[in-house]
Amino acid sequence: MISPGTIAQRPRVRHLTVLTHKVDDVRSLLPLADPHDPLLWLRQGYGLTGFGEALRLEFSGPTRMRDAALLWREVAAAADVCDEVRMPGTGLVAFGTFAFADSSSKSSVLIVPRTIIGRRDGTSWVTQISASDSETEPTASALRSTPMGDEYRIPLTPGAESVEGFQAHVAEAVEHIAAGDVDKVVLSRDLTGHLPAGADLRRVLADLALGYPNCWTYAVDGLVGSSPETLVTVSNGSVTARVLAGTSSRGRDAASDHQAAVDLVSSAKDQDEHQFAVQSVLESLKPHTEHVITSEMPFTLKLPNLWHLATDVEGTLTDDATSLDLIDAMHPTAAVAGAPTARAVALIDELEPFDRGRYAGPVGWVGADGDGEWAIALRSAQVEPNGDVTAYAGCGIVAESVPEKELAETRMKFRPILDAFA
Ligand SMILES: C=C(O[C@H]1C=CC=C(C(=O)O)[C@@H]1O)C(=O)O
């Protein structure tokens, strides 16, 4: 059992040797991923896949992200990196996934794979990473895809939270908001299922990547999903984020679809819900950035399953914060917790009958210089080594929220995962 507030496993910082070299266009990263324990970060055909573990660092408790940021600096400083490509995602990289709650029993991890294959802007590369006591895999075998395993479909059914329980908790949350305890709280529910032994997780990832090409398709330590929400990217001193909050269904035809988007932009309820999320991101970035600009008005982001209200944020770093420092500063935003943060988190703890695990926590990657790309782990499912699957979806609850509508919204948000698994 990992005790809260500690770095669960603090190895002496291993000296990693890292070699990145260019290869011919790999075209598709997904078939190269590990079928059973994939490491993947993919959007519009570009991204990273990794296999093996040169280093695994686990964290827990309230300081899990700060601890990760500190330890990663040490790991990066001790690494010997030879990188002939020098692009975002080349050289030393760790994939990461962090638990939502300070009290979560689920560990947060940074995994440095033994081999990473990357593709960005038409360039492909292989990175091989070895600790002093391990062998590297030959490049040719890393670039060989294995055939896709058998097809499977599994039912996902309500887990610890029933649909009635969810609606009752939404009604309770609205009462708390009316009483002035909190302005907004994000409540979620869970679905559970079980995968057959030996299931090839690339099938799920392929469905997610094909169905939601503009989202981040990710797989880290059994957490798989397709997130539309960029928590933060850091690249050469530039910081970006995409804040999402406020949702509506897609219309059945072009006219009703357009109307759904217009109604979403003009909905005071959704605009309120959205502004809490934007403000929380701006507040947490303030100490680390300058020249921060946002889209003037929230815009409508069209996904295959729904519309979201979206705001893009861009700024310039003013200190030496890494992407891990920034996720520590930003998590949890009001898009996944609520506002004010501490009271919303306490209410989630009181009303949700489960540990969120890594759902709604940061998922992404960090490089040796601290640059990285992190999404919020939405539209996700955690696959355990024994095949148990738990998926989550939630909604921002504000004063005007209606339980039946919020339930319908969770159904829309479960769609990517349901289509991929069930
Ligand atoms: C909490 C989730 O979505 C968040 C992100 C976008 C829109 C949201 C909303 O409209 O409630 C949520 O804030 C989820 O997908 O589980």
The ligand as a MOL file (V3000), in Angstrom:
LIG
                    3D

  0  0  0     0  0            999 V3000
M  V30 BEGIN CTAB
M  V30 COUNTS 16 16 0 0 0
M  V30 BEGIN ATOM
M  V30 1 C -16.1380 16.0680 -16.7750 0
M  V30 2 C -16.2270 15.8450 -18.0740 0
M  V30 3 O -16.2480 16.8550 -19.0150 0
M  V30 4 C -15.8410 18.1700 -18.6890 0
M  V30 5 C -15.2440 18.7420 -19.9080 0
M  V30 6 C -16.0170 19.3130 -20.8800 0
M  V30 7 C -17.3540 19.6320 -20.6130 0
M  V30 8 C -17.8900 19.4550 -19.3830 0
M  V30 9 C -19.2990 19.8150 -19.1030 0
M  V30 10 O -19.9560 20.4090 -19.9750 0
M  V30 11 O -19.7980 19.4930 -18.0190 0
M  V30 12 C -17.0600 18.9670 -18.2430 0
M  V30 13 O -16.6590 20.1160 -17.5570 0
M  V30 14 C -16.2880 14.4820 -18.6290 0
M  V30 15 O -16.2580 14.3240 -19.8470 0
M  V30 16 O -16.3150 13.5030 -17.8310 0
M  V30 END ATOM
M  V30 BEGIN BOND
M  V30 1 2 1 2
M  V30 2 1 2 3
M  V30 3 1 2 14
M  V30 4 1 3 4
M  V30 5 1 4 5
M  V30 6 1 4 12
M  V30 7 2 5 6
M  V30 8 1 6 7
M  V30 9 2 7 8
M  V30 10 1 8 9
M  V30 11 1 8 12
M  V30 12 2 9 10
M  V30 13 1 9 11
M  V30 14 1 12 13
M  V30 15 2 14 15
M  V30 16 1 14 16
M  V30 END BOND
M  V30 END CTAB
M  END
